[in-house]
């Protein structure tokens, strides 16, 4: 076991960093993580292939068995698949941080004159960029298999924006779990049950009204359903403002809770 010491001069420099300096550090870490992603193309391929499989599987395996009034099932489905994919994809943030901790990379960052929060902001922002490409590919595949929005192109872009904001919020939850876990395998094991319950006990693939009564209360009042409802309202039409506000409140709340907790945890382990 090794002991680490804290340089008082370094802490003083960090406490006097300007917002511009912190943003510059965060951009540097974001670029570093994006470069790592380009050097690991297999990760990007598998991150993209899995959502495509979900689109095709639910479209052609379950699409014939599930009937949604007023809309083709594929139009109903896409909101759920978008949100499901970024929810499970948020796992990469925690696993990546756990691997960096295990490899001693965080200790190296600690010795640099940079803002502590920049490491986490850079990681979550890089994962946001990755999710942008994943969602773009999924949307293209969705159009190829018959998806059609019933509102406007602007509303569709707004829906995709909410999906990406939700992915960013969940990255902070994943970051906290990754920093608390002793290794990447534990981080994955801790994150998966949480998101599995949120995704499959939600409005992702079937209307909440078809669920048992005891499950409906939970399914209606959790963040995944709130985001899916907002995305569906923006792509299928109907009352929209209240659902969008609800989704944004959930997103802001998740970031407000888990970003400070993650940064505090990072300062302890680093």
C-alpha positions, 0 to 999 in steps of 0.5 A: 500500500502506498501513501500519497501526499498532497502538495499545498501549493497545488491545492492553492493553484486549484482553488484559484483557477478561473472558470476559463481554466477549468473549461480548458482542462475539461476540453483537454480531458475530453479530447484525450478520451475521444482520442482513446476512443479512436484508438479502440475502434472495436468499442465504437463498433460494438457500441453501435452494433448493439443498438442496431440489433435492438432496433431490428429485434424489437421491430421485427420480432415483437412488432408483429405481436404488439399493437399500438392504437393510432401509430405503427409500432415502430414509431412507438418503439423508437423512443424506447430504443433510443432511451434504452440504448443510452441508458445501458451505454452510460455504463461505459463511463463508470467502467472507464473510470474504474479501469483508470483507477485500477491502472493508476492513471488517476494518480498521474492526473492528480500530479498535474496542475489541473482542476480535479473536476476536469477528469470527470467532465472530460469523461462524461463529455466524451461519452456524450459525443460517442452517444451522439454518433450512436443515436445518429446511427440508430435514427438512420436505421430506424428510418430504414425499417419504417420509422416516421415522425408525426410532428416536425423535423425541429421537434424530432431534433428536440427529442434527440436532444433530450435523449442525449441530455439524459445520457449525459445525466446518467453518465454522472451516476455511472461515474459515481459507481465507477469511482466507488467500485474496486474494479471495472467488473464490480462497476458493471455489476453495480450499474446494470441492475439499476438501469435494467429495472428502470428500462424494463419497468418503463414505457419503453416497449409497451404502454404502462397501462398494460402493466399490473396495477402494482407496477404502474405506479413505479413505471409512471413515476421514474426518469426513464418513463418521463424521458420516453414520454417527452420523446414520444410527445415530440415525435408522435404529437399530443400534449408536449410541454408538461412532458418535456418539462418533467423530463428536463427536471429529472435530467437536471435533478440527476446531474445536480445530485450525482455530479457533485457526489462524483467530484467529491468521491474523485477528490477522495480517491485521487 
